[in-house]
Amino acid sequence: MMFEGKSALITGASRGIGRAIAVDLAKNGASVALAGRDHSALEATAAACREVRAGQESIVMTGDVADRAAVDSFVAQTVEKFGRLDFAIGNAGQSQDGLILRLKNDVLDQLLSVNLKSAFFLCAAAAKPMMKQHAGSIVLVSSIVGLTGNPGQAVYAASKAGLLGLTKSLAKELGSRNIRVNAVAPGLIETAMTEKMPDAAREYLLKQTALGRAGRPEDVSGVVRFLCSDAAAYVTGQTLVVDGGVVM
């Protein structure tokens, strides 16, 4: 129960990595605020949190993470409900592959808004209560594609790479207030998003993976838990790669 008395806000909490993070933090004592667009899926996440810890408190909030006013509201509701905000996890993300010569403006705008601008909004909103507390941990979920690039994923890779620059800059900007900012970069993780991958692409990635398997959402949530915990009290501005040994 390392997080008893603490609260966490997780965007993209309806399924996959976001749900695993919420359940992991809840299991370890945190109250959780779950944000996303799918209300019924968020309720399912809340139920999963209650299953791992009796009496666990949660709040479900629906809205568009690409809307700054909605993200401000997520943070305000979290603080109103739990009295504080200790951990902010920017997990919301989308992927849509396509060659640069066929890039459509609406796809570019959508991916940059959901994957990158939403993180700016979350960090700006979460920093305010964290500065008052003189403590907090922000974790942004990037991707190994943001480190390596990938053909046909220029926009996705650029948006995920942007999170790494944001992480380093805010770590320096907020460190004097005892607010830590880190990122995780997952590889091939079994989620609804990666289920849509072509078989050839999946097999290629698995062959590059030293552990020889795809990851589970829980493989990522454990790393996020560490970054939120006191065990990582002297860790900030870092990107922890969780890919089974692809990027070395």
Secondary structure by P-SEA (a helix, b strand, c coil): cccccbbbbbccccccaaaaaaaaaaaabbbbbbbcccaaaaaaaaaaaaaacccccccccccccccaaaaaaaaaaaaaacccccbbbcccbbbbbbccccccaaaaaaaaaaccaaaaaaaaaaaaaaaaaccbbbbbbbcccccccccccaaaaaaaaaaaaaaaaaaaacccccbbbbbbbbccccccccccccaaaaaaaaaaccccccccaaaaaaaaaaaacccccccccbbbbccccccc
